[in-house]
Amino acid sequence: MEMHTNKSDTNARSTRKKVAYVAVLALVIILISVIVASLVHRKILGDSSVEDPPWHRARLPKSLVPQHYRLELKPDLEASVFTGAVEITLYCLEPTRYIVLHANLLNITADSVFLKTFRGGSLTLEDWFLYPKNEFLVLKSKTSLETGQRYVIGIKFQGQLLEDMRGFYRSYYTANSTRRYLAVSQFAPMDARKAFPCFDEPAMKATFDVTLVHQSEHSSLSNMQIRQSEVRSGGWVADHYYTTVRMSTYLLAFVISDFSFKEGVTGVHDIVAVPQMGVPAMENWGLVVSHENRLLYAPQLSPVWKKEAVASMIAHELAHMWFGNLVTPVWWDGVWLKEGLATWAAVRGVDAAEPTWMVKERYFVQSLHQILLVDSSNLSHPLQLTVTGQDDVGRGASLMRMLNTVLDGTFTKGIVKYLQKYKYANAAQDDLWECLTEAAQEDGRTDVQVKDVMDTWTLQMGFPVVTVIRNYSNGSVTVSQRHFLYDPEANVQESLRNNVWQVPLAFMSRDSGNVSRDNGAMSSRDVLWLKKREEDFRSSIDASSWLLANTNQTGYYRVNYDVTNWRLMAEDLNSDNFQNIPSQSRAGLIDDAFNLVRSGDLAPAVALNLSRYLKREREYLPWLAAERVFGYLHMMLADTNSSSDLK
Ligand SMILES: [Zn+2]
């Protein structure tokens, strides 16, 4: 009992002791967590004493711009992590104590962050913290940085080499049943900040000295050539690259792998195929990275279309070296411009190299008809808002084609001006319009104010259908326009219904007659502008001859005609003279006619009568157009009583 009592006494004492320990421990834990929380809070949320702090805004402040980066990255492929160090030279445009830059999912090494003057004078860094909401890293200087002075910041960091195909990521392939890893970058549009702290906006251009550290059995690639390889301990090699040109962060590229590379495929550019990639291909400056499916072509095994697809992809990415890389969009709403110009240039490039593929004609017929189709919905959007997919790229390219037709040789001249003026810098669409207008005026083309024209095509949603009504007794032609929609009852804002475009009309007639404002003589190359909702023109065309208003369908719009003109065209098409109408126009007529039926603007009999001529057609483009519209007809009539009539 005593013993028992004693024991229970001992137990009670030890329990009290334990409680005391636990209490002390709990207190310590609470204290530590409060301290840590306050530290973390400080490191994450920043300085709450500042009113309207710059890191609360989504865009980088304009007080500091980067000039040069010295960047070293060392990925560990097996451990799936990387470490790095960056030193950034900054130029101060406005006095500030805050250096705001991007960093996302990076661990910043606490005691590594420094700030100094460009000449090496030390400056006190009062604090630094991450602001994850805007993916910012903020450095707070004790004293204000001064306008016109240069400064250097330095940061060491670690990150994870995830297999997420964004930023600096890990990819793999299997050889001899073992998995081999490679490290690849995909920074566009805004994942460079996931690889290193940087000013990750397209207009924040700078030069870069890149060093990639890898195991000796691997090799590295970046935008530039290797200047020097340095052997380091532990089997590591540091490849130091030549300084880049002035460029945007999203165009940097790094690849570390055990691939062997074919030298000199394109001369100055490397093109590398990787097994996992989030986009089909990326136009990194000097190092195009492509998904392997898109790049690899085996002459004995791949189908013929693959050769053309690979050529087109390479041409597109190389065209970006000028449109996008040399001259970069100011912001991401201008992406359509680089995509449109690169596509337009690439199509012409491939066409020049392999004219027998007919890439130019085919691309424009194929993509124009596809885009006109998707752009006829009330769910479409203005081009300048953002490039959301392949259709917007084609839409941009089609607008460039229209502008090129209108401006003729002046277009190329304007493009050269634009590249010269904005090289190694950034430009928005208005800058291109200005260069094109300048070139047009130098060439005596005073009729075109490119901005006025193009704003109607890029800032408004959709496109117009132009209706041509001829008066066969007095020769006058009334041309009107309205927003083309498949469903005229569609829920569209009233303001959109009033959209007016500046439409370049390129007329052609069966006889030599033409259309003009004042019945004056005009060459067939001339363009007449429809700038109002409706205008009257004069024509010298015989009443027995058809009139075509969008010759070769170079304009991004549809055309409807009066019934007599449709009949005149159908008569000619259904005769041995059907080639009086050029093949691109024949393709355009087929596409327009059936889509006008779909929107309720044209009687089905008119379109079907027109299409009867196809039994004579031996050219590819009109059949390409027919395939699309018949496919739609077939789909709509498949389970109806009319399906046998269609056949
Ligand atoms: Zn592109």
Residues whose N, C-alpha, C, O or C-beta is under 5 A from the ligand:
A	BS01	ZN	E339
